[in-house]
Amino acid sequence: MPIAMSPSPPLPRSRILFLGDDIVHNPEIYKRLTSRFDIIQPPLAHLQRQIFIQHLKDRTWGDFQAIMRPSWHTGGEMGRWDRELIELLPPQVKVSASAGAGYDWVDVGCLAEHEKPKFTGILYCNGAGASTEAVGDMALYHIISVFRQMTRSSLAARSTDPKRFRHAHHALPSQSRNPRSHTLAILGLGNIGFTIARKAHAAFGMKIIYHDLVRKNAEQENVVQATFYENVEDMLKVTDCLLLATPSTFSGQPFLTKEIIALLPRGARFVNIARGILVDEDALADALETGHIAAAGLDVHAKEPDVSARLAGMSNVTMTCHTGGGAVETNVGFERLAMENVERVLSEREALTGVNGHLIAEIGKRKLRNGVQANGVGGGGDGAGGKCDERGGKNDGVDGKGDWVDVKRNGVDIVGSPTS
């Protein structure tokens, strides 16, 4: 007579730490997650840095395997994810997925080095691609504004002063230019940079030139008839409008300095939809006052939410409130990517927008000799170098809107997008 076997106990479900407000746009994906995983969503009050740190020390949320922040507006109350926070994470954590294309607020090098009993590394996944169209559209707004003096015209109309209206009506045509056939120089031709190039070329008929650490293939270049400049200084000298589509430099120094401005032709325009800290704002204001730069369009600012009073007082400067990616479609995409990245990694599948997989792989190779495995669920993240900064301030090798590296060329801090 066969002996009845007791059923095996069910395997414990993986646990997700959900940071931020409730899911709004993708309830069906969230329902799928809740059917497969245990989700812990602390109240926002518990996410303030010192309170959050204490909860991590106390293991309030147990041994969770994933961190998920689907909204950019909440879930970041604890501030920068540096060594202080990352070292308190449970050893079981495999993935951290967040809204937002940029990730200078998290030390992805430290995440890659996170020690575990059986394998090494926490994969960081961003929201790359979700904001591309929105940022591209915002760039077009700033480009047309700096060529056609839109801010001056708008301010004159809003003044309700007939004298200012008539002055703008008669004076601005002699100061405005059509973008067509002018040269748009893009620093960083990643996903966003290429989208801007495509839109500017199609809508305005602009000539596209660019600098990046890795040249795009001929097929991509042909789509926008782009010309690659290996030397950024050579590119600047033939620029009608310089557009930054690259993340912050890891030296912490701005890219647009008085020395860089001096390389631009007198009367060039400038647009920044990348990072405010890339710009020496006083140097930019000086150049605008002298006319060396004719006009500037800024979606991002060096000390947000504070804005340079000098630049704000200039009628040849167009400003927006870092809303380049601010569209409903972007929020939908951020939510979806955060949830799907977590789901895929916990299911042992490749992430959709992994950022630091290459760092985890490099660390894993070094540790294989000692019998330690690297997290094998990478995805994306091609690039160079990368390690945790002791001060929690720098990630050599990756940052911003894609997979970025930072080098110096001819004494100039350069950033680029080798794969995105």
Secondary structure per residue as TSV (DSSP state, phi and psi in degrees):
chain	resnum	aa	ss	phi	psi
A	1	M	-	360.0	123.2
A	2	P	-	-64.8	145.1
A	3	I	-	-87.2	128.6
A	4	A	-	-68.8	131.8
A	5	M	-	-98.5	135.5
A	6	S	-	-72.1	139.6
A	7	P	-	-64.2	144.7
A	8	S	-	-68.0	143.2
A	9	P	-	-66.0	144.7
A	10	P	-	-63.0	146.0
A	11	L	-	-67.3	143.2
A	12	P	-	-64.0	142.6
A	13	R	-	-81.7	144.0
A	14	S	-	-65.1	151.7
A	15	R	E	-115.6	134.6
A	16	I	E	-114.2	129.0
A	17	L	E	-90.3	112.6
A	18	F	E	-98.8	115.2
A	19	L	-	-104.5	125.8
A	20	G	S	110.7	-170.3
A	21	D	S	-72.9	168.8
A	22	D	-	-62.4	157.7
A	23	I	-	-65.8	134.9
A	24	V	-	-113.1	-43.7
A	25	H	S	-101.7	-19.4
A	26	N	-	-130.0	60.6
A	27	P	H	-62.8	-29.7
A	28	E	H	-68.6	-36.5
A	29	I	H	-69.2	-40.7
A	30	Y	H	-64.4	-39.1
A	31	K	H	-61.2	-39.5
A	32	R	H	-64.3	-40.4
A	33	L	H	-62.5	-46.2
A	34	T	H	-64.5	-24.8
A	35	S	H	-76.8	-17.2
A	36	R	H	-113.9	-25.1
A	37	F	S	-133.9	156.5
A	38	D	E	-86.2	127.9
A	39	I	E	-115.8	126.9
A	40	I	E	-112.2	122.9
A	41	Q	-	-122.0	94.3
A	42	P	-	-66.9	151.4
A	43	P	-	-63.6	153.2
A	44	L	G	-58.8	-30.8
A	45	A	G	-61.9	-26.3
A	46	H	G	-82.0	-3.9
A	47	L	G	-95.8	-4.9
A	48	Q	S	-59.9	141.2
A	49	R	H	-51.1	-56.2
A	50	Q	H	-65.8	-36.8
A	51	I	H	-67.3	-42.5
A	52	F	H	-61.1	-44.9
A	53	I	H	-59.5	-43.6
A	54	Q	H	-64.1	-39.6
A	55	H	H	-63.3	-39.2
A	56	L	H	-64.3	-41.8
A	57	K	H	-63.6	-38.3
A	58	D	H	-81.7	-4.1
A	59	R	T	55.1	40.8
A	60	T	T	-56.1	-37.5
A	61	W	T	-100.5	13.1
A	62	G	-	71.3	-160.9
A	63	D	S	-95.9	77.5
A	64	F	-	-75.3	154.5
A	65	Q	S	-105.9	-10.7
A	66	A	E	-148.7	152.0
A	67	I	E	-121.5	133.1
A	68	M	E	-134.4	124.2
A	69	R	E	-125.9	91.4
A	70	P	-	-79.0	-16.7
A	71	S	-	-117.3	138.5
A	72	W	S	-77.5	-22.3
A	73	H	S	-79.4	-26.8
A	74	T	S	-134.8	166.6
A	75	G	S	99.6	-6.1
A	76	G	-	-113.0	22.2
A	77	E	T	-63.7	-23.9
A	78	M	T	-76.0	-8.4
A	79	G	-	84.1	-156.5
A	80	R	-	-63.4	132.9
A	81	W	B	-83.9	96.4
A	82	D	-	-115.9	-169.1
A	83	R	H	-58.0	-38.2
A	84	E	H	-56.3	-43.2
A	85	L	H	-79.0	-45.9
A	86	I	H	-63.6	-36.3
A	87	E	T	-68.6	-14.5
A	88	L	T	-90.4	-6.0
A	89	L	S	-70.4	147.8
A	90	P	-	-59.6	149.5
A	91	P	T	-66.2	-15.2
A	92	Q	T	-81.5	-8.8
A	93	V	-	-65.5	128.6
A	94	K	-	-106.4	-32.0
A	95	V	E	-148.3	145.1
A	96	S	E	-129.2	118.3
A	97	A	E	-122.0	130.9
A	98	S	E	-135.9	154.9
A	99	A	S	-65.5	162.7
A	100	G	-	99.2	137.6
A	101	A	S	-83.5	-40.8
A	102	G	-	-77.6	155.9
A	103	Y	-	-146.5	39.3
A	104	D	T	-75.1	-3.4
A	105	W	T	-90.7	-1.1
A	106	V	B	-132.7	137.1
A	107	D	-	-87.0	92.6
A	108	V	H	-68.9	-21.9
A	109	G	H	-67.1	-44.1
A	110	C	H	-62.3	-41.3
A	111	L	H	-59.8	-41.9
A	112	A	H	-63.7	-28.9
A	113	E	H	-89.9	-3.2
A	114	H	-	-55.9	125.2
A	115	E	-	-81.0	140.5
A	116	K	-	-137.3	162.3
A	117	P	S	-62.4	-40.0
A	118	K	S	-114.4	-20.2
A	119	F	E	-153.4	170.3
A	120	T	E	-120.6	141.5
A	121	G	-	104.9	136.4
A	122	I	-	-109.3	121.4
A	123	L	E	-75.4	128.6
A	124	Y	E	-100.5	132.4
A	125	C	E	-121.7	130.8
A	126	N	-	-105.2	-172.8
A	127	G	-	-101.0	33.6
A	128	A	T	-54.4	134.2
A	129	G	T	98.1	-30.1
A	130	A	T	-66.7	-32.0
A	131	S	T	-103.0	2.6
A	132	T	H	-57.5	-50.5
A	133	E	H	-63.3	-43.2
A	134	A	H	-63.6	-44.4
A	135	V	H	-66.3	-38.1
A	136	G	H	-60.8	-41.7
A	137	D	H	-65.5	-41.1
A	138	M	H	-62.7	-37.0
A	139	A	H	-61.3	-41.6
A	140	L	H	-61.2	-39.6
A	141	Y	H	-58.5	-45.9
A	142	H	H	-71.4	-34.5
A	143	I	H	-63.9	-49.7
A	144	I	H	-65.2	-31.8
A	145	S	H	-67.9	-42.9
A	146	V	H	-73.0	-24.7
A	147	F	H	-84.0	-34.9
A	148	R	H	-106.6	10.3
A	149	Q	T	56.6	45.3
A	150	M	H	-64.5	-38.6
A	151	T	H	-65.7	-42.9
A	152	R	H	-60.9	-42.5
A	153	S	H	-66.6	-42.2
A	154	S	H	-65.7	-44.2
A	155	L	H	-62.7	-39.6
A	156	A	H	-64.8	-41.9
A	157	A	H	-66.6	-42.4
A	158	R	H	-70.6	-17.3
A	159	S	T	-68.5	-20.2
A	160	T	T	58.0	20.3
A	161	D	-	-98.0	113.6
A	162	P	H	-57.3	-34.5
A	163	K	H	-64.6	-45.3
A	164	R	H	-66.0	-38.2
A	165	F	H	-60.2	-50.3
A	166	R	H	-63.5	-38.3
A	167	H	H	-62.3	-47.5
A	168	A	H	-62.7	-41.9
A	169	H	H	-59.0	-38.6
A	170	H	H	-90.8	-32.7
A	171	A	H	-87.4	-37.9
A	172	L	G	-66.2	-32.8
A	173	P	G	-57.4	-32.8
A	174	S	G	-79.4	-8.7
A	175	Q	T	-108.6	-7.5
A	176	S	-	-100.2	151.8
A	177	R	-	-133.5	150.7
A	178	N	-	-77.7	140.1
A	179	P	-	-65.2	-25.2
A	180	R	T	-52.7	134.3
A	181	S	T	71.3	-1.4
A	182	H	-	-82.2	158.4
A	183	T	E	-94.0	120.0
A	184	L	E	-99.8	115.5
A	185	A	E	-99.2	121.0
A	186	I	E	-110.5	123.5
A	187	L	E	-93.9	104.4
A	188	G	-	101.3	93.1
A	189	L	-	-101.6	58.2
A	190	G	S	-82.0	-155.5
A	191	N	H	-57.8	-47.2
A	192	I	H	-71.3	-45.5
A	193	G	H	-59.1	-41.0
A	194	F	H	-68.6	-37.9
A	195	T	H	-63.1	-41.3
A	196	I	H	-62.6	-44.1
A	197	A	H	-59.5	-44.2
A	198	R	H	-62.5	-44.7
A	199	K	H	-67.6	-45.3
A	200	A	H	-65.8	-37.1
A	201	H	H	-68.6	-42.8
A	202	A	H	-75.2	-42.8
A	203	A	H	-83.6	-39.0
A	204	F	H	-110.2	-8.9
A	205	G	-	65.8	34.6
A	206	M	-	-82.5	151.0
A	207	K	E	-82.1	130.6
A	208	I	E	-105.8	124.1
A	209	I	E	-126.0	155.5
A	210	Y	E	-154.9	159.1
A	211	H	E	-126.9	136.8
A	212	D	-	-154.9	164.2
A	213	L	S	-69.6	-31.0
A	214	V	S	-126.0	127.5
A	215	R	-	-69.1	141.4
A	216	K	-	-71.3	159.6
A	217	N	-	-72.4	164.8
A	218	A	H	-60.5	-34.9
A	219	E	H	-63.2	-44.2
A	220	Q	H	-65.3	-44.2
A	221	E	H	-61.1	-39.0
A	222	N	H	-66.7	-28.3
A	223	V	H	-58.7	-38.3
A	224	V	H	-116.7	10.4
A	225	Q	T	51.2	46.8
A	226	A	-	-83.6	147.4
A	227	T	E	-112.9	127.6
A	228	F	E	-90.0	136.0
A	229	Y	-	-116.4	115.8
A	230	E	S	-70.3	-33.2
A	231	N	S	-100.7	115.6
A	232	V	H	-64.5	-32.2
A	233	E	H	-67.4	-37.0
A	234	D	H	-64.2	-37.7
A	235	M	H	-65.8	-43.2
A	236	L	H	-60.8	-33.1
A	237	K	T	-68.5	-17.7
A	238	V	T	-117.8	26.5
A	239	T	-	-96.9	131.3
A	240	D	S	-91.6	-35.2
A	241	C	E	-143.7	121.2
A	242	L	E	-96.8	128.5
A	243	L	E	-123.1	127.2
A	244	L	E	-93.8	122.2
A	245	A	-	-131.3	43.3
A	246	T	S	-135.2	153.7
A	247	P	-	-78.4	-177.3
A	248	S	-	-66.6	149.7
A	249	T	-	-76.1	145.0
A	250	F	T	-78.4	-12.6
A	251	S	T	-72.2	-12.9
A	252	G	S	80.9	1.1
A	253	Q	-	-94.0	147.7
A	254	P	-	-69.0	155.1
A	255	F	S	-84.1	-48.6
A	256	L	B	-82.8	97.9
A	257	T	-	-114.8	176.7
A	258	K	H	-62.9	-30.5
A	259	E	H	-68.7	-41.6
A	260	I	H	-68.2	-42.3
A	261	I	H	-58.8	-37.6
A	262	A	H	-63.0	-23.6
A	263	L	H	-78.2	-20.2
A	264	L	S	-76.3	146.6
A	265	P	-	-62.5	147.7
A	266	R	T	-60.8	133.9
A	267	G	T	91.4	3.9
A	268	A	E	-66.5	157.3
A	269	R	E	-105.4	162.2
A	270	F	E	-140.1	135.3
A	271	V	E	-133.3	134.8
A	272	N	E	-128.7	113.3
A	273	I	-	-118.5	17.7
A	274	A	S	-101.8	-87.6
A	275	R	-	-137.6	134.2
A	276	G	G	-63.9	-32.5
A	277	I	G	-72.5	-2.7
A	278	L	G	-75.0	-9.0
A	279	V	B	-119.9	129.5
A	280	D	-	-78.9	100.4
A	281	E	H	-67.8	-31.5
A	282	D	H	-68.0	-40.3
A	283	A	H	-64.1	-39.1
A	284	L	H	-64.4	-44.5
A	285	A	H	-62.2	-40.6
A	286	D	H	-59.6	-45.3
A	287	A	H	-66.8	-34.5
A	288	L	H	-68.7	-37.5
A	289	E	H	-67.5	-36.3
A	290	T	H	-83.7	-13.5
A	291	G	T	88.2	0.3
A	292	H	S	-61.4	-38.3
A	293	I	E	-108.4	125.0
A	294	A	E	-74.2	-38.5
A	295	A	E	-161.7	156.3
A	296	A	E	-137.0	146.2
A	297	G	E	-122.6	122.3
A	298	L	E	-127.6	114.2
A	299	D	S	-92.7	-18.4
A	300	V	S	-126.6	155.3
A	301	H	-	-139.0	151.7
A	302	A	T	-65.3	-34.3
A	303	K	B	-126.8	47.0
A	304	E	T	-55.3	140.6
A	305	P	T	-85.2	3.2
A	306	D	B	-76.8	140.5
A	307	V	-	-118.3	143.0
A	308	S	-	-57.0	121.7
A	309	A	H	-65.8	-35.2
A	310	R	H	-62.2	-49.3
A	311	L	H	-67.9	-38.0
A	312	A	H	-64.3	-26.0
A	313	G	T	-85.8	2.7
A	314	M	-	-99.7	128.3
A	315	S	T	-76.6	-10.0
A	316	N	T	-98.6	19.2
A	317	V	E	-120.5	123.4
A	318	T	E	-95.7	132.8
A	319	M	E	-128.6	141.2
A	320	T	-	-133.9	166.7
A	321	C	-	-97.3	55.1
A	322	H	S	50.5	47.1
A	323	T	-	-110.1	20.1
A	324	G	T	-54.4	-42.8
A	325	G	T	-94.5	8.0
A	326	G	-	-80.2	85.9
A	327	A	S	-145.6	153.7
A	328	V	H	-56.7	-41.6
A	329	E	H	-59.6	-34.2
A	330	T	H	-65.1	-45.3
A	331	N	H	-63.3	-38.4
A	332	V	H	-59.8	-45.9
A	333	G	H	-67.6	-39.8
A	334	F	H	-59.0	-47.9
A	335	E	H	-58.3	-50.4
A	336	R	H	-60.4	-47.5
A	337	L	H	-65.4	-40.5
A	338	A	H	-60.3	-45.9
A	339	M	H	-70.2	-43.3
A	340	E	H	-69.5	-35.1
A	341	N	H	-62.8	-45.6
A	342	V	H	-61.9	-45.7
A	343	E	H	-59.6	-44.3
A	344	R	H	-66.8	-44.1
A	345	V	H	-66.6	-43.1
A	346	L	H	-67.3	-17.5
A	347	S	T	-97.9	12.8
A	348	E	T	63.1	32.9
A	349	R	-	-112.9	164.7
A	350	E	-	-71.6	137.5
A	351	A	-	-68.5	157.5
A	352	L	S	-81.2	-38.4
A	353	T	S	-135.1	49.6
A	354	G	B	-64.9	140.2
A	355	V	S	-105.1	-44.6
A	356	N	S	-112.1	24.7
A	357	G	H	-59.1	-35.4
A	358	H	H	-67.8	-32.8
A	359	L	H	-68.6	-42.6
A	360	I	H	-60.9	-41.6
A	361	A	H	-64.0	-41.9
A	362	E	H	-64.0	-43.2
A	363	I	H	-65.8	-39.9
A	364	G	H	-61.0	-38.7
A	365	K	H	-61.5	-39.5
A	366	R	H	-68.2	-30.8
A	367	K	H	-92.8	-10.9
A	368	L	H	-59.5	-32.4
A	369	R	T	-61.3	-26.9
A	370	N	T	-98.8	10.6
A	371	G	T	78.3	22.3
A	372	V	-	-107.8	130.5
A	373	Q	E	-91.5	149.8
A	374	A	E	-90.8	152.2
A	375	N	-	-57.2	119.7
A	376	G	S	-93.7	22.3
A	377	V	-	-118.0	50.0
A	378	G	-	-68.5	-132.9
A	379	G	-	124.6	117.4
A	380	G	S	71.1	-163.8
A	381	G	-	77.6	25.7
A	382	D	-	-65.5	140.6
A	383	G	-	166.4	-159.0
A	384	A	S	-133.2	142.9
A	385	G	-	64.4	-169.1
A	386	G	-	128.4	121.7
A	387	K	-	-153.1	161.5
A	388	C	B	-70.2	129.6
A	389	D	-	-84.6	131.8
A	390	E	T	-59.3	-31.6
A	391	R	T	-86.8	-3.0
A	392	G	S	69.5	26.4
A	393	G	-	-114.7	-14.6
A	394	K	-	-144.7	142.3
A	395	N	B	-120.1	97.4
A	396	D	T	-65.4	119.8
A	397	G	T	117.5	-34.8
A	398	V	-	-141.9	144.6
A	399	D	-	179.8	162.9
A	400	G	S	73.7	-140.4
A	401	K	S	-98.5	62.2
A	402	G	S	142.1	-153.5
A	403	D	S	-107.9	103.9
A	404	W	-	-117.0	149.4
A	405	V	E	-130.7	160.7
A	406	D	E	-126.1	124.5
A	407	V	E	-139.9	173.5
A	408	K	E	-112.1	134.5
A	409	R	E	-128.8	123.9
A	410	N	T	53.9	37.1
A	411	G	T	77.7	6.2
A	412	V	E	-109.7	131.3
A	413	D	E	-68.6	119.9
A	414	I	E	-123.6	139.4
A	415	V	E	-125.9	154.4
A	416	G	E	-157.7	-177.2
A	417	S	-	-129.8	89.0
A	418	P	S	-63.4	-26.0
A	419	T	-	-125.6	-21.7
A	420	S	-	-88.5	360.0
